[in-house]
Amino acid sequence: MKILFAKDYDEMSRKAANIIASQITMKHNSVLGLATGSSPIGTYKELIKKYEQGDLCFDGCYTANLDEYRGLTKDNDQSYAYFMYNNLFKYVNINMDKTNIPDGSNPDAEAECKRYDKVVEDLGGVDIQLLGIGHDGHIGFNEPDDSFPVGTHCVKLTDMTIEANKRFFARKEDVPTEAYTMGIGTIMKAKKILMVASGKDKAEILYKTACGEVKPDVPASILRLHADVTIVADEAALSMIIEKAPELVIGLPKK
Ligand code: GLP
């Protein structure tokens, strides 16, 4: 696991976008595993900038998003499909037919999860998987559990996650209580993994992810078993790692 220092959110976003851009440049038909939340928004803005400057072309790329709220249609402004369209897809030359997100409007959870696993499998797996991290260590919507789920599944969101995500909704009651998410097994099969994290509120969970025990009640901790993981995080999110294990951080400015 490589941990890259960024001084703030903007630097984190630039560094993460550079990694994704080099992936697309080296392989024009890359399968990009994409994520939602506030952490990757800056990364998407930087990718859009590179596209506008003529440095990046998305028309060969395929995408597979991590997750979607169960019960929301893709035109609902709180759906992750809507988020992806309005934070990235509509600004770049991606072919929308090559974009994939679990269908939250499918009430048949079993059928939808099976369908989505097949979608990812038919793409040949993910080349680079972008991840944020929840306060409880969830990745995608893989919440703390007794085991690491393998494939796409339907999850009940924890109160901590509903609480954290209510900021995007008019009322807490409007936050869906369930979601479809790629499993940890699928995430771990991605060839490369890139996590972005920012803010003091992520410092403890990032420390547990990088330095604690690998266990399913900190889902992100399993990333330590993956051969090619890069975490790009800002100084605030890295503060506990910097305090307890500074040798793990690449690019840490000398005091
Ligand atoms: C949601 C998403 C996750 C994301 C997490 C953290 O629960 N399903 O993929 O990583 O939020 O979001 P943020 O980046 O806004 O802190």
Residues whose N, C-alpha, C, O or C-beta is under 5 A from the ligand:
A	BS01	GLP	A35 T36 G37 S38 S39 G132 I133 G134 H138 G140 F141
